Amino acid sequence: MENNKLILNYCKNFDYIMNTDFLEGDTVSSRLVSIYKNFIFKIDIHNEDDINKAILIDTVMGKYVEDYTFRKKLQEEMHQIKVKKGASDIIRTIVDGLIDIFRRYEVDATRKIYISKWI
């Protein structure tokens, strides 16, 4: 229980993510939230890489909840995440894939500049 409080100190978007109501029948979003929750509560609090990964997946899921464009992009590309048959930690593999999709999205989003009106 003590570790859970420490983990939640790093995950600033946890309440926002967990309290978001998705559309009825949106099983992808509910599964992603479940993966997020399972991952952050199973990390080793003494491992800095795990903490950094928890912070990153918290950022990814926060962006997923608030940004419609990113949500659609993630849902399209998450089918390309490959999990090897003998993988020891499937959730960690999926989280790594989600973080990779987020990083590619951030690079693409900074390259595109949208001008809404003509000057």
C-alpha positions, -999 to +999 in steps of 0.1 A: +000+000+000+029+024+008+044+017-026+011+026-043+011+061-028+047+066-039+038+054-074+009+078-076+032+107-067+049+101-101+017+095-120+000+130-121-027+120-146-039+089-127-072+103-114-079+120-147-074+088-166-092+065-142-123+088-139-127+094-177-159+080-191-153+065-225-181+058-250-201+027-245-186-002-263-151+013-264-133-018-253-099-006-267-099+024-243-109+003-213-083-023-220-056+004-224-066+019-190-064-016-175-029-022-190-019+012-177-031+005-142-016-030-141+017-017-153+022+012-129+012-009-098+036-037-107+068-016-112+098-018-089+098+016-070+135+013-065+143+009-102+148+043-119+140+029-153+107+016-141+098+049-126+107+067-158+086+043-178+057+048-154+059+086-159+060+081-196+030+058-198+012+082-175+019+110-200+009+088-229-024+079-214-031+115-203-026+125-239-048+096-250-076+108-229-075+145-238-064+144-275-088+130-300-063+129-328-037+111-308-064+086-296-073+077-332-036+075-342-028+052-312-058+030-319-048+026-355-011+019-348-014-003-317-023-033-339+013-032-351+027-039-316+044-073-318+045-095-287+069-124-290+055-158-281+080-164-253+078-129-239+082-129-201+062-097-195+035-090-220+022-058-204+057-043-204+061-051-241+027-034-249+037-004-228+070-001-247+050-002-279+026+025-267+055+048-257+071+043-291+039+052-309+036+083-287+072+094-295+066+090-332+033+110-329+051+138-311+078+140-338+051+141-365+029+166-347+058+191-343+065+189-380+030+198-391+018+233-387-018+240-391-029+275-402-066+279-395-071+312-413-057+329-443-038+361-435 
